Amino acid sequence: MYLTRKIDKWLSNWKEKAKHVPALVCGIRQCGKTTSIKMFGEKYYKNIVYMNFWTNPSYISIFDGDLDVDEVISKISLRFPNIFIDAQNTLFFLDEIQECPKARLFFKDVANDGRYDFIGSGSFLGLSGYNVGDGTPIPTGYEDIVYMKTMDFEEFLWANKYTESHIEVIEKFFIERRPVDISIHELFKKLYNQYLCVGGFPEAVSTFIETHNLMESLRVVKKNMDEIMSDFGRRVDKDGNPLFKPNEVTRIRNAFEQIPVFLAKENKRYMVSKIETGSGTEKNRAIDYLQQINVVYKVYNLELPSIPLKGNEIPSQFKLFPTDISILTSMYGTETIAALNQGDLGQKKGAIYEALVLDSLYKADVDAFYFAKESGLEIDFVICYNASCYLVEAKAKNGNTKSAKTVMNNKNHYGQTKLLKIGDYNVGEVGDILTIPHYMVFLLGRKKDLIVEDLSNKALW
């Protein structure tokens, strides 16, 4: 069963561009990159040339030597004699492209040539783009890069056969800032609770839809994370040597395992010093690697909760969240999944619901920060939305808004801010305070897309 994804539209738009450069799809392992690209290829092309450099490293030799387009295409055709390579009807899909730096460098020649459609994808592209120790340049400006994430709630709704018209029903309540009809409200709360338990890994979602068994979907998540964690020890550099020493693998795993520990604490700030063994630089490098492979997301503290938020960032102070809510719930174990399903989280509810809101903000491409002072003043998240600075409170139910009120009542010191309360609420807006239920957070991204689309359709002079 293929699950419709947002990248489907991105890929079709990419193909429709009159002069499109090669596409590069990045993202965490098991987020559905390969499946979506193959499905796109089957829909729009007669032939697909698929090369996975991780499972079949022999393909790497195709890109040795001169990267002349005709010569490389000729080498590829010899490897795939059963595929008729027609420039107008053939998609070249290079999977795990970080294992073959010269294949990605070849994108520059393909872009300049303009005859062939190439898509690359990778789970370990990171900041450097390749394996450690490889100095092959990245073809900056010659590839169209998109970052694919695990499924958000909107995609989860699609998987459960809810259509755009169904989603527009709740979007209308959101736009008009009025309470959702109770029957609809309870339905979407139930669906969102399922998403919270299942998460966004496509295989886990498919398993849940087929079996309606949360424990089966949890097993899929644990399997995915076991594979990702084992990859640390399997990766090699350009010379075939282990990328990480055993103590580095241990350090990366420990950095990851500390996440639920810190999120369960009162202030949730990640303390790098608590990672076992290694210098401060080595510990930070372990976190950076987890971030590069899209397993974790850093949320930085702010000097002041005012625009531009990035300009007020404190690089040394951050919270660390998994990039999919199921990663955290699986780390807490089956008891937590059962509690989530029953709506009773006990002492862990603060960590779960803050991570849940971050999951939605991250997947909606809304940059999130937080604001905390030693005095005890603390705001869960701070975002920029509709050109305004919003303080965000992430609560399971009604919570204390003392810190938010302090910030909002001291505009001369903290700047002009509004408040977004996310929790077990219905929709409401009073003055500068907007209240929405958890299941509506993804709409913040849809609204942003509409703004960007509107700007792109208007003359800028």
For each residue, the residues with C-beta under 8 A, 3 or more apart:
1: 206 209 210
2: 35 39
3: 32 151 155 158 159 202 205 206
4: 8 155 158 159
5: 8 32 36 148 151 155 202
6: 9 10 152 154 155
7: 10 11 25 32 33 36 146 148
8: 4 5 11 12 36 39 40
9: 6 12 13
10: 6 7 13 14 146
11: 7 8 14 15 23 36 37 40 119
12: 8 9 15 16 40 44
13: 9 10 16 17
14: 10 11 17 20 23 144
15: 11 12 20 44 117
16: 12 13
17: 13 14 20
18:
19: 114
20: 14 15 17 23 117 144
21: 107 110 111 142 143 144
22: 107 110 111 117 118 119 120 142 143 144
23: 11 14 20 118 119 120 143 144 145 146
24: 97 104 107 119 120 121 122 125 143 144 145 146
25: 7 33 36 37 119 120 121 122 146 148
26: 121 122 123 125 145 146 147 148 294
27: 31 33 121 123 147 148 149 294
28: 31 123 149 150 228 293 294 295 323 324
29: 123 224 227 228 231 293
30: 150 201 202 203 224 227 228
31: 27 28 148 149 150 200 201 202 294
32: 3 5 7 35 36 148 150 151 202
33: 7 25 27 36 37 95 121 123 148
34: 37 38 95 121
35: 2 32 38 39 202
36: 5 7 8 11 25 32 33 39 40 148
37: 11 25 33 34 40 41 93 95 119 121
38: 34 35 41 42 48 50 93
39: 2 8 35 36 42 43
40: 8 11 12 36 37 43 44 91
41: 37 38 44 45 48 91 93 119
42: 38 39 45 48
43: 39 40
44: 12 15 40 41 91
45: 41 42 48 89 90 91 117
46: 86 89 90
47: 83 84 85 86 89 90 91
48: 38 41 42 45 90 91 93
49: 76 80 83 85 90 91 92 93
50: 38 93 95
51: 56 59 62 76 92 93 94 95
52: 55 56 59 95 96
53: 56 57 59 60 94 95 96 97 99 100 103
54: 57 95 96 99
55: 52 96
56: 51 52 53 59
57: 53 54 60 99
58: 61
59: 51 52 53 56 62 79 100
60: 53 57 63 64 99 100 102 103
61: 58 64
62: 51 59 72 75 76 79 103
63: 60 67 72 100 102 103 105 106
64: 60 61 102
65:
66: 71
67: 63 71 72 102 105 106 109
68: 71 72 109
69: 72 73 109 110 113 115 116
70: 73 74
71: 66 67 68 74 75
72: 62 63 67 68 69 75 76 106 109
73: 69 70 76 77 85 116
74: 70 71 77 78
75: 62 71 72 78 79
76: 49 51 62 72 73 79 80 85 92
77: 73 74 80 81 83 85
78: 74 75 81
79: 59 62 75 76
80: 49 76 77 83 85
81: 77 78
82:
83: 47 49 77 80 90
84: 47 90
85: 47 49 73 76 77 80 90
86: 46 47 89 90
87: 90 115 116
88:
89: 45 46 47 86
90: 45 46 47 48 49 83 84 85 86 87 116 117
91: 40 41 44 45 47 48 49 117 118 119
92: 49 51 76 116 117 118 119
93: 37 38 41 48 49 50 51 118 119 120 121
94: 51 53 97 100 103 104 118 119 120 121
95: 33 34 37 50 51 52 53 54 120 121 122
96: 52 53 54 55 99 121 122 123 124
97: 24 53 94 100 103 104 120 121 122 125
98: 101 104 122 123 124 125 126 129 130 131
99: 53 54 57 60 96 131
100: 53 59 60 63 94 97 103 104
101: 98 104 105 129 130 131 134 136 238
102: 60 63 64 67 105 106 136
103: 53 60 62 63 94 97 100 106 107 120
104: 24 94 97 98 100 101 107 120 129 130 136 138 139 143
105: 63 67 101 102 108 136 137 138 139
106: 63 67 72 102 103 109 110 118
107: 21 22 24 103 104 110 111 118 120 139 142 143
108: 105 111 112 139 142
109: 67 68 69 72 106 112 113
110: 21 22 69 106 107 113 116 118 142
111: 21 22 107 108 114 139 142 143
112: 108 109 142
113: 69 109 110 116
114: 19 111
115: 69 87
116: 69 73 87 90 92 110 113
117: 15 20 22 45 90 91 92
118: 22 23 91 92 93 94 106 107 110
119: 11 22 23 24 25 37 41 91 92 93 94
120: 22 23 24 25 93 94 95 97 103 104 107 143
121: 24 25 26 27 33 34 37 93 94 95 96 97
122: 24 25 26 95 96 97 98 125
123: 26 27 28 29 33 96 98 293 294
124: 96 98 131 231 235 292 293
125: 24 26 97 98 122 129 130 292
126: 98 129 289 292 293
127: 288 292
128: 132 292
129: 98 101 104 125 126 138
130: 98 101 104 125 134 136 238
131: 98 99 101 124 134 235 236 237 238 243
132: 128 237 243
133: 237 238 239
134: 101 130 131 237 238
135:
136: 101 102 104 105 130
137: 105 140
138: 104 105 129
139: 104 105 107 108 111 142 143
140: 137
141:
142: 21 22 107 108 110 111 112 139
143: 21 22 23 24 104 107 111 120 139
144: 14 20 21 22 23 24
145: 23 24 26
146: 7 10 23 24 25 26
147: 26 27 294
148: 5 7 25 26 27 31 32 33 36
149: 27 28 31 152 200 294 323 324 362 363
150: 28 30 31 32 199 200 201 202 323 324 326 363
151: 3 5 32 155 156 159 200 201 202 205
152: 6 149 155 156 200 359 360 363 364 442 445
153: 156 157 191 192 195 360 439 441 442
154: 6 157 158 167 442 446
155: 3 4 5 6 151 152 158 159 200
156: 151 152 153 159 160 191 194 195 198 200 205
157: 153 154 160 162 166 167 191
158: 3 4 154 155 161 162 163
159: 3 4 151 155 156 205 206 209
160: 156 157 191 209
161: 158
162: 157 158 166 167 191
163: 158 166 167
164: 167 168
165: 168 169
166: 157 162 163 169 170
167: 154 157 162 163 164 170 171
168: 164 165 171 172
169: 165 166 172 173 184
170: 166 167 173 174 180 184 188 439 440 443
171: 167 168 174 175 443 446
172: 168 169 175 176
173: 169 170 176 178 179 180 427
174: 170 171 177 427 436 440 443
175: 171 172 447
176: 172 173
177: 174 427 428 429 434
178: 173 427 428
179: 173 185 426 427 428
180: 170 173 184 185 188 426 427 437
181: 184 185
182: 185 186
183: 186 187
184: 169 170 180 181 187 188
185: 179 180 181 182 188 189 426 437
186: 182 183 189 190
187: 183 184 190 191
188: 170 180 184 185 191 192 437 439
189: 185 186 192 193 424 437 438 439
190: 186 187 193 194
191: 153 156 157 160 162 187 188 194 195 439
192: 153 188 189 195 196 437 438 439
193: 189 190 196 197 340 341 343
194: 156 190 191 197 198 208
195: 153 156 191 192 198 199 200 325
196: 192 193 199 325 329 340 352 356 438
197: 193 194 214 217 326 329 337 340 341
198: 156 194 195 204 205 208 214 217 326
199: 150 195 196 204 205 217 221 324 325 326 327 329 330
200: 31 149 150 151 152 155 156 195 204 205 324 325 326 359 363
201: 30 31 150 151 204 205 220 221 224 324 326
202: 3 5 30 31 32 35 150 151 205 206
203: 30 206 207 220 224
204: 198 199 200 201 207 208 217 218 220 221 224 326
205: 3 151 156 159 198 199 200 201 202 208 209 217
206: 1 3 159 202 203 209 210
207: 203 204 210 211 213 216 217 220
208: 194 198 204 205 211 212 213 214 216 217
209: 1 159 160 205 206 212
210: 1 206 207
211: 207 208 216 217
212: 208 209
213: 207 208 216 217
214: 197 198 208 217 218 337 341
215: 218 219 334 337
216: 207 208 211 213 219 220
217: 197 198 199 204 205 207 208 211 213 214 220 221 326
218: 204 214 215 221 222 326 329 330 334 337
219: 215 216 222 223
220: 201 203 204 207 216 217 223 224
221: 199 201 204 217 218 224 225 326 327 330
222: 218 219 225 226 330
223: 219 220 226 227
224: 29 30 201 203 204 220 221 227 228
225: 221 222 228 229 327 330
226: 222 223 229 230
227: 29 30 223 224 230 231
228: 28 29 30 224 225 231 293 295
229: 225 226 232 253 256
230: 226 227 233 234
231: 29 124 227 228 234 235 293
232: 229 235 244 248 249 252 253 289
233: 230 242 244 246 249
234: 230 231
235: 124 131 231 232 242 243 244
236: 131 239 240 241 242 243
237: 131 132 133 134 240 241 242 243
238: 101 130 131 133 134
239: 133 236
240: 236 237
241: 236 237
242: 233 235 236 237 245
243: 131 132 235 236 237
244: 232 233 235 248 249 252
245: 242 248 249
246: 233 249 250
247: 250 251 277 278
248: 232 244 245 251 252 282 286
249: 232 233 244 245 246 252 253
250: 246 247 253 254 276 277
251: 247 248 254 255 275 276 277 278 282 283 286
252: 232 244 248 249 255 256 286 289 290
253: 229 232 249 250 256 257
254: 250 251 257 258 275 276 277 286
255: 251 252 258 275 283 286 287 290
256: 229 252 253 259 290 295 296
257: 253 254 260 261 331
258: 254 255 261 262 270 274 275
259: 256 262 263 270 296 320 321 322 328 331
260: 257 263 264 328 331 332 351
261: 257 258 264 265 274
262: 258 259 265 268 269 270 271 274 319 320
263: 259 260 268 319 320 321 328 351 354 355
264: 260 261 268 347 348 350 351
265: 261 262 268 269
266:
267: 372 378
268: 262 263 264 265 319 350 351 354
269: 262 265 301 317 318 319 372
270: 258 259 262 287 318 319 320
271: 262 274
272: 275 280 283 284 287
273: 280 283
274: 258 261 262 271
275: 251 254 255 258 272 278 283 286 287
276: 250 251 254
277: 247 250 251 254
278: 247 251 275 282 283 286
279: 282 283
280: 272 273 283 284
281: 284 285
282: 248 251 278 279 285 286
283: 251 255 272 273 275 278 279 280 286 287
284: 272 280 281 287 288
285: 281 282 288 289
286: 248 251 252 254 255 275 278 282 283 289 290
287: 255 270 272 275 283 284 290 291 296 298 320
288: 127 284 285 291 292
289: 126 232 252 285 286 292 293
290: 252 255 256 286 287 293 295 296
291: 287 288 294 295 296 297 298
292: 124 125 126 127 128 288 289
293: 28 29 123 124 126 228 231 289 290
294: 26 27 28 31 123 147 149 291 323
295: 28 228 256 290 291 322 323 327
296: 256 259 287 290 291 320 321 322 323
297: 291 320 321 322 323 358 362
298: 287 291 318 319 320
299: 318 319 320 321 358 368 369 370 381
300: 313 314 315 317 318 369 370
301: 269 313 314 317 318 369 370 371 372
302: 305 309 312 313 314 369 370 371 382
303: 312 313 314
304: 312 371 414 415
305: 302 309 312 369 371 379 382 389 391 407 414 415 417
306: 309 312 389 414 415 416 417
307: 384 389 415
308: 311 312 384
309: 302 305 306 312 313 367 369 382 383 384 389
310: 313 367
311: 308
312: 302 303 304 305 306 308 309 369
313: 300 301 302 303 309 310 369
314: 300 301 302 303 317
315: 300 318
316:
317: 269 300 301 314 372
318: 269 270 298 299 300 301 315
319: 262 263 268 269 270 298 299 370
320: 259 262 263 270 287 296 297 298 299
321: 259 263 296 297 299 328 355 358 359 362
322: 259 295 296 297 325 327 328 331 355
323: 28 149 150 294 295 296 297 327 359 362
324: 28 149 150 199 200 201 327 359
325: 195 196 199 200 322 328 329 352 355 356 359
326: 150 197 198 199 200 201 204 217 218 221 329 330
327: 199 221 225 295 322 323 324 330 331
328: 259 260 263 321 322 325 331 332 351 352 355
329: 196 197 199 218 325 326 332 336 337 340 352
330: 199 218 221 222 225 326 327 333 337
331: 257 259 260 322 327 328
332: 260 328 329 335 336 348 352
333: 330 336 337
334: 215 218 337 338
335: 332 338 339
336: 329 332 333 339 340 345 348 352
337: 197 214 215 218 329 330 333 334 340 341
338: 334 335 341 342
339: 335 336 342 344 345 346 348
340: 193 196 197 329 336 337 343 345 352
341: 193 197 214 337 338
342: 338 339
343: 193 340
344: 339
345: 336 339 340 348 349 352 353 396
346: 339 349
347: 264
348: 264 332 336 339 345 351 352
349: 345 346 352 353 396
350: 264 268 353 354 396
351: 260 263 264 268 328 348 354 355
352: 196 325 328 329 332 336 340 345 348 349 355 356 396
353: 345 349 350 356 357 394 395 396 423 438
354: 263 268 350 351 357 358 380 381 394
355: 263 321 322 325 328 351 352 358 359
356: 196 325 352 353 359 360 394 438
357: 353 354 360 361 380 381 392 394 422 438 441
358: 297 299 321 354 355 361 362 368 381 394
359: 152 200 321 323 324 325 355 356 362 363
360: 152 153 356 357 363 364 438 441 442 444
361: 357 358 364 366 368 381 383 392 441 444
362: 149 297 321 323 358 359 365 366 368
363: 149 150 152 200 359 360 442 445
364: 152 360 361 441 442 444 445 446 448
365: 362 445 448
366: 361 362 383 385 444 445 448
367: 309 310 383 384
368: 299 358 361 362 381 382 383 392
369: 299 300 301 302 305 309 312 313 381 382 383
370: 299 300 301 302 319 378 379 380 381 382
371: 301 302 304 305 377 378 379 382 391 407
372: 267 269 301 317 377 378 379
373: 376 377 378
374:
375:
376: 373 403
377: 371 372 373 403 406 407
378: 267 370 371 372 373 403
379: 305 370 371 372 382 391 392 393 403 404 407
380: 354 357 370 392 393 394
381: 299 354 357 358 361 368 369 370 391 392 394
382: 302 305 309 368 369 370 371 379 389 390 391 392
383: 309 361 366 367 368 369 389 390 392 420 444
384: 307 308 309 367 387 388 389 390
385: 366 388 390 420 444 447 448
386: 447 451
387: 384
388: 384 385 416 417 418
389: 305 306 307 309 382 383 384 415 416 417 418
390: 382 383 384 385 417 418 419 420 434
391: 305 371 379 381 382 404 407 408 417 418 419 420
392: 357 361 368 379 380 381 382 383 419 420 422
393: 379 380 399 401 404 419 420 421 422 423
394: 353 354 356 357 358 380 381 422 423
395: 353 398 399 421 422 423 424
396: 345 349 350 352 353 399 423 424
397: 423 424
398: 395 423 424 425
399: 393 395 396 423
400: 403
401: 393 404 405 419 421
402: 405 406
403: 376 377 378 379 400 406 407
404: 379 391 393 401 407 408 419
405: 401 402 408 409
406: 377 402 403 409 410
407: 305 371 377 379 391 403 404 410 414 417
408: 391 404 405 411 414 417 418 419 432
409: 405 406
410: 406 407 413 414
411: 408 414 415 416 417
412:
413: 410
414: 304 305 306 407 408 410 411 417
415: 304 305 306 307 389 411
416: 306 388 389 411
417: 305 306 388 389 390 391 407 408 411 414 432
418: 388 389 390 391 408 432 433 434
419: 390 391 392 393 401 404 408 432 433 434
420: 383 385 390 391 392 393 434 435 436
421: 393 395 401 425 433 434 435 436
422: 357 392 393 394 395 425 435 436 437 438 441
423: 353 393 394 395 396 397 398 399 435 437 438
424: 189 395 396 397 398 437 438
425: 398 421 422 428 435 436 437
426: 179 180 185 435 437
427: 173 174 177 178 179 180 435 436 437 440
428: 177 178 179 425 434 435
429: 177 433 434 435
430: 433
431:
432: 408 417 418 419
433: 418 419 421 429 430
434: 177 390 418 419 420 421 428 429
435: 420 421 422 423 425 426 427 428 429
436: 174 420 421 422 425 427 440 441 443
437: 180 185 188 189 192 422 423 424 425 426 427 440
438: 189 192 196 353 356 357 360 422 423 424 441
439: 153 170 188 189 191 192 442
440: 170 174 427 436 437 443
441: 153 357 360 361 364 422 436 438 444
442: 152 153 154 360 363 364 439 445 446
443: 170 171 174 436 440 446 447
444: 360 361 364 366 383 385 441 447 448
445: 152 363 364 365 366 442 448 449
446: 154 171 364 442 443 449 450
447: 175 385 386 443 444 450 451
448: 364 365 366 385 444 445 451 452
449: 445 446 452 453
450: 446 447 453 454
451: 386 447 448 454 455
452: 448 449 455 456
453: 449 450 456 457
454: 450 451 457 458
455: 451 452 458
456: 452 453
457: 453 454
458: 454 455
459:
460:
461:
